[in-house]
Amino acid sequence: MSKTNIIKQIKDKLFGERSHELLVFCFFLFVSFCFWLLQVSGEIQKHEVSVSLRLDSIPSDVVIIDSLPSTLTVTIQDRGLALARQGFLSLFQSKCVSIDFSKYDRGHNDAEVRISALDIQRMVSREFSASTEILSVRPDTLHYTYNHGLSRTLPVRLAGTIKTSQQNYIQNISIEPDSVKVFAPVAVLDTMHAVYTQAFTLDGLQESVNYDVELCKHKFIKYDPQQVRVNVGIGYYTEKTVRVPIIGLNFPADKRLRTFPAEVSVTFRIESGRYHKITSEDFMLATTYEELLQNTGDGKLLLHLKASPDGVSDIKISPQEVDYLIEQVVNEDNEL
């Protein structure tokens, strides 16, 4: 198709009978829109805008404890055209209210500063044109607290619950850092001895974990850092078996206990970290001469542990009963 034919087709579509009707419709639609825009721009309207807020001129030795919000929500009222103009300008330069720290500093070591609603509205109004009416500002009052570097370093204490599964146990718990710097008014610092974490729960743990937790927040108190890491080392329970000899106690010099077998298996549950530390010497399977004289077990001795190490559980003795006899010891001197 030639270039001339393409141009002719486009011309026919744009300036044909049906396209003429479409162009007339679009023209009147545009005129109607202009009339509507002129009417709307002259009407009084309300609008909500966000205004940034910051605290300036803070001395280097001052610590802001309870800080200001980062933004203010301002409800304004003005003619539609003025609101549209301000909205367009805000695309290139955001509105921001700056509060001069020195204006409210009274020279105290620590203080709480409150800024009235009237002062806030006066500062906000500077960001808008003279025709714009400020209807409301949220929040309507501002406050912040500060001190001149008053601090103490205090230990961190856990305020949480840590539990493992039945097959595991807690090997160790550590906190990083284990102490933090606390900034607060003197009256508050003097009453503090430790810093506590927020309440938390770790349940059913089967492996070691690292858990970040925030410190418990209080008014007028700031921490550095604001959170700590709780390191929980998890071990597992294992089973171990040792051979323990059976011994007799309080036997006369001419008597001796013999059991069949002479030693039995003792199986127990122990923490994996102590597996190699527990030996047969930590157990005592013994019976006294007096107990045997009262035994009515028809030559069978029911075994019981006289001593076992701390931290072992589910102890099982196999076999639980053994044959025994009280043997007469021959004195060789008497035989001679």
WOBELWO-V568249 format. One record per residue. N is the residue number from 1. SS is DSSP state (a for helix, b for strand, c for the rest). PHI is phi in radians with two decimals (none if undefined). Layout:
n:N ss:SS phi:PHI
n:N ss:SS phi:PHI
//
This chain:
n:1 ss:c phi:none
n:2 ss:c phi:-1.35
n:3 ss:a phi:-1.11
n:4 ss:a phi:-1.13
n:5 ss:a phi:-1.14
n:6 ss:a phi:-1.10
n:7 ss:a phi:-1.11
n:8 ss:a phi:-1.10
n:9 ss:a phi:-1.12
n:10 ss:a phi:-1.12
n:11 ss:a phi:-1.11
n:12 ss:a phi:-1.10
n:13 ss:a phi:-1.25
n:14 ss:a phi:-1.37
n:15 ss:a phi:-2.06
n:16 ss:c phi:-1.26
n:17 ss:a phi:-1.13
n:18 ss:a phi:-1.24
n:19 ss:a phi:-1.19
n:20 ss:a phi:-1.08
n:21 ss:a phi:-1.11
n:22 ss:a phi:-1.13
n:23 ss:a phi:-1.14
n:24 ss:a phi:-1.11
n:25 ss:a phi:-1.09
n:26 ss:a phi:-1.12
n:27 ss:a phi:-1.11
n:28 ss:a phi:-1.18
n:29 ss:a phi:-1.14
n:30 ss:a phi:-1.15
n:31 ss:a phi:-1.11
n:32 ss:a phi:-1.11
n:33 ss:a phi:-1.12
n:34 ss:a phi:-1.12
n:35 ss:a phi:-1.09
n:36 ss:a phi:-1.13
n:37 ss:a phi:-1.13
n:38 ss:a phi:-1.12
n:39 ss:a phi:-1.21
n:40 ss:a phi:-1.16
n:41 ss:a phi:-1.13
n:42 ss:a phi:-1.59
n:43 ss:c phi:-1.44
n:44 ss:b phi:-1.41
n:45 ss:b phi:-2.30
n:46 ss:b phi:-1.90
n:47 ss:b phi:-2.71
n:48 ss:b phi:-1.84
n:49 ss:b phi:-2.30
n:50 ss:b phi:-1.76
n:51 ss:b phi:-2.10
n:52 ss:b phi:-1.19
n:53 ss:b phi:-2.32
n:54 ss:b phi:-2.55
n:55 ss:b phi:-1.86
n:56 ss:b phi:-1.93
n:57 ss:c phi:1.03
n:58 ss:c phi:-1.48
n:59 ss:c phi:-1.04
n:60 ss:c phi:-1.16
n:61 ss:c phi:-1.61
n:62 ss:c phi:-1.69
n:63 ss:b phi:-1.97
n:64 ss:b phi:-1.43
n:65 ss:b phi:-1.60
n:66 ss:b phi:-1.87
n:67 ss:c phi:-1.52
n:68 ss:c phi:-1.33
n:69 ss:c phi:-1.14
n:70 ss:c phi:-1.42
n:71 ss:b phi:-2.45
n:72 ss:b phi:-2.06
n:73 ss:b phi:-1.78
n:74 ss:b phi:-2.01
n:75 ss:b phi:-1.73
n:76 ss:b phi:-2.08
n:77 ss:b phi:-2.41
n:78 ss:b phi:-2.93
n:79 ss:b phi:-1.17
n:80 ss:a phi:-0.98
n:81 ss:a phi:-1.14
n:82 ss:a phi:-1.17
n:83 ss:a phi:-1.13
n:84 ss:a phi:-1.13
n:85 ss:a phi:-1.12
n:86 ss:a phi:-1.16
n:87 ss:a phi:-1.11
n:88 ss:a phi:-1.17
n:89 ss:a phi:-1.15
n:90 ss:a phi:-1.18
n:91 ss:c phi:-1.15
n:92 ss:c phi:-1.83
n:93 ss:c phi:-2.58
n:94 ss:c phi:-1.30
n:95 ss:c phi:-1.46
n:96 ss:b phi:-2.54
n:97 ss:b phi:-1.83
n:98 ss:b phi:-1.86
n:99 ss:b phi:-1.91
n:100 ss:b phi:-1.42
n:101 ss:a phi:-1.03
n:102 ss:a phi:-1.10
n:103 ss:a phi:-1.13
n:104 ss:a phi:-1.91
n:105 ss:c phi:-1.39
n:106 ss:c phi:-1.80
n:107 ss:c phi:1.44
n:108 ss:c phi:-1.39
n:109 ss:c phi:-1.10
n:110 ss:b phi:-2.54
n:111 ss:b phi:-2.83
n:112 ss:b phi:-2.00
n:113 ss:b phi:-1.84
n:114 ss:b phi:-2.05
n:115 ss:b phi:-1.94
n:116 ss:c phi:-1.24
n:117 ss:a phi:-1.09
n:118 ss:a phi:-1.13
n:119 ss:a phi:-1.12
n:120 ss:a phi:-1.10
n:121 ss:a phi:-1.12
n:122 ss:a phi:-1.13
n:123 ss:a phi:-1.20
n:124 ss:a phi:-1.18
n:125 ss:a phi:-1.08
n:126 ss:c phi:-1.17
n:127 ss:c phi:-1.50
n:128 ss:c phi:-2.12
n:129 ss:c phi:-1.23
n:130 ss:c phi:-1.14
n:131 ss:c phi:-1.37
n:132 ss:c phi:-1.42
n:133 ss:b phi:-1.74
n:134 ss:b phi:-1.50
n:135 ss:b phi:-1.48
n:136 ss:b phi:-2.79
n:137 ss:b phi:-2.31
n:138 ss:b phi:-2.12
n:139 ss:c phi:-1.23
n:140 ss:c phi:-1.48
n:141 ss:c phi:-2.34
n:142 ss:b phi:-2.15
n:143 ss:b phi:-2.65
n:144 ss:b phi:-2.59
n:145 ss:b phi:-2.11
n:146 ss:b phi:-2.68
n:147 ss:b phi:-2.53
n:148 ss:c phi:-1.61
n:149 ss:c phi:1.25
n:150 ss:c phi:-1.31
n:151 ss:b phi:-2.71
n:152 ss:b phi:-2.48
n:153 ss:b phi:-1.72
n:154 ss:b phi:-2.17
n:155 ss:b phi:-1.25
n:156 ss:b phi:-1.73
n:157 ss:b phi:-2.09
n:158 ss:c phi:-1.40
n:159 ss:c phi:-2.17
n:160 ss:b phi:-2.36
n:161 ss:b phi:-2.04
n:162 ss:b phi:-2.17
n:163 ss:b phi:-2.32
n:164 ss:b phi:-1.93
n:165 ss:c phi:-1.27
n:166 ss:c phi:-1.14
n:167 ss:c phi:-1.62
n:168 ss:b phi:-2.26
n:169 ss:b phi:-2.57
n:170 ss:b phi:-1.51
n:171 ss:b phi:-1.40
n:172 ss:b phi:-2.82
n:173 ss:b phi:-2.32
n:174 ss:b phi:-2.34
n:175 ss:b phi:-2.14
n:176 ss:b phi:-2.16
n:177 ss:c phi:-1.30
n:178 ss:c phi:-1.48
n:179 ss:b phi:-2.58
n:180 ss:b phi:-2.34
n:181 ss:b phi:-1.51
n:182 ss:b phi:-2.00
n:183 ss:b phi:-1.86
n:184 ss:c phi:-2.89
n:185 ss:c phi:-1.03
n:186 ss:a phi:-0.99
n:187 ss:a phi:-1.08
n:188 ss:a phi:-1.41
n:189 ss:a phi:-1.02
n:190 ss:c phi:-1.15
n:191 ss:c phi:-1.70
n:192 ss:c phi:-1.70
n:193 ss:c phi:-2.12
n:194 ss:b phi:-2.77
n:195 ss:b phi:-2.00
n:196 ss:b phi:-1.92
n:197 ss:b phi:-1.35
n:198 ss:c phi:-1.20
n:199 ss:c phi:-1.12
n:200 ss:b phi:-2.62
n:201 ss:b phi:-2.37
n:202 ss:b phi:-2.08
n:203 ss:b phi:-2.19
n:204 ss:b phi:1.19
n:205 ss:b phi:-1.18
n:206 ss:c phi:-2.12
n:207 ss:c phi:-2.61
n:208 ss:c phi:-1.11
n:209 ss:b phi:-2.37
n:210 ss:b phi:-2.08
n:211 ss:b phi:-2.22
n:212 ss:b phi:-1.53
n:213 ss:b phi:-2.37
n:214 ss:b phi:-1.30
n:215 ss:b phi:-1.38
n:216 ss:c phi:-1.10
n:217 ss:c phi:-1.50
n:218 ss:c phi:-2.43
n:219 ss:c phi:-1.16
n:220 ss:c phi:1.29
n:221 ss:c phi:-2.13
n:222 ss:b phi:-2.25
n:223 ss:b phi:-1.99
n:224 ss:b phi:-2.38
n:225 ss:c phi:-1.43
n:226 ss:c phi:-1.48
n:227 ss:b phi:-2.48
n:228 ss:b phi:-2.25
n:229 ss:b phi:-1.92
n:230 ss:b phi:-1.73
n:231 ss:b phi:-1.79
n:232 ss:b phi:-2.00
n:233 ss:b phi:-1.54
n:234 ss:b phi:-1.97
n:235 ss:b phi:-1.96
n:236 ss:b phi:-2.23
n:237 ss:b phi:-1.46
n:238 ss:b phi:-2.35
n:239 ss:b phi:-1.91
n:240 ss:b phi:-2.40
n:241 ss:b phi:-2.21
n:242 ss:b phi:-2.24
n:243 ss:b phi:-1.72
n:244 ss:b phi:-2.05
n:245 ss:b phi:-1.29
n:246 ss:b phi:-1.75
n:247 ss:b phi:-2.15
n:248 ss:b phi:-1.88
n:249 ss:b phi:-2.06
n:250 ss:c phi:1.09
n:251 ss:c phi:-1.41
n:252 ss:c phi:-1.04
n:253 ss:c phi:-1.09
n:254 ss:c phi:-1.74
n:255 ss:b phi:-2.12
n:256 ss:b phi:-2.58
n:257 ss:b phi:-1.62
n:258 ss:b phi:-2.15
n:259 ss:b phi:-2.12
n:260 ss:b phi:-2.29
n:261 ss:c phi:-1.41
n:262 ss:c phi:-1.38
n:263 ss:b phi:-2.48
n:264 ss:b phi:-2.28
n:265 ss:b phi:-1.55
n:266 ss:b phi:-2.05
n:267 ss:b phi:-1.91
n:268 ss:b phi:-2.63
n:269 ss:b phi:-1.77
n:270 ss:b phi:-2.52
n:271 ss:b phi:-1.14
n:272 ss:a phi:-1.03
n:273 ss:a phi:-1.22
n:274 ss:a phi:-1.91
n:275 ss:c phi:-0.97
n:276 ss:c phi:-1.49
n:277 ss:c phi:-1.54
n:278 ss:c phi:-1.65
n:279 ss:c phi:-2.20
n:280 ss:a phi:-1.10
n:281 ss:a phi:-1.20
n:282 ss:a phi:-1.44
n:283 ss:c phi:-1.98
n:284 ss:b phi:-2.36
n:285 ss:b phi:-1.83
n:286 ss:b phi:-2.53
n:287 ss:b phi:-2.41
n:288 ss:b phi:-1.67
n:289 ss:a phi:-1.08
n:290 ss:a phi:-1.13
n:291 ss:a phi:-1.14
n:292 ss:a phi:-1.21
n:293 ss:a phi:-1.13
n:294 ss:c phi:-1.66
n:295 ss:c phi:-1.30
n:296 ss:c phi:-2.05
n:297 ss:c phi:-1.56
n:298 ss:c phi:0.92
n:299 ss:c phi:1.40
n:300 ss:b phi:-1.87
n:301 ss:b phi:-1.96
n:302 ss:b phi:-1.43
n:303 ss:c phi:-1.50
n:304 ss:c phi:-2.41
n:305 ss:b phi:-1.36
n:306 ss:b phi:-1.55
n:307 ss:b phi:-2.69
n:308 ss:c phi:-2.64
n:309 ss:c phi:-1.27
n:310 ss:c phi:-1.18
n:311 ss:c phi:1.61
n:312 ss:c phi:-1.70
n:313 ss:b phi:-2.57
n:314 ss:b phi:0.90
n:315 ss:b phi:-1.35
n:316 ss:b phi:-2.25
n:317 ss:b phi:-1.92
n:318 ss:b phi:-2.41
n:319 ss:c phi:-1.35
n:320 ss:c phi:-1.35
n:321 ss:b phi:-2.14
n:322 ss:b phi:-2.32
n:323 ss:b phi:-1.37
n:324 ss:b phi:-2.65
n:325 ss:b phi:-2.63
n:326 ss:b phi:-1.74
n:327 ss:b phi:-1.68
n:328 ss:b phi:-1.42
n:329 ss:c phi:-1.58
n:330 ss:c phi:-1.45
n:331 ss:c phi:-1.51
n:332 ss:a phi:-1.13
n:333 ss:a phi:-1.13
n:334 ss:a phi:-1.21
n:335 ss:a phi:-1.16
n:336 ss:c phi:-1.21
//
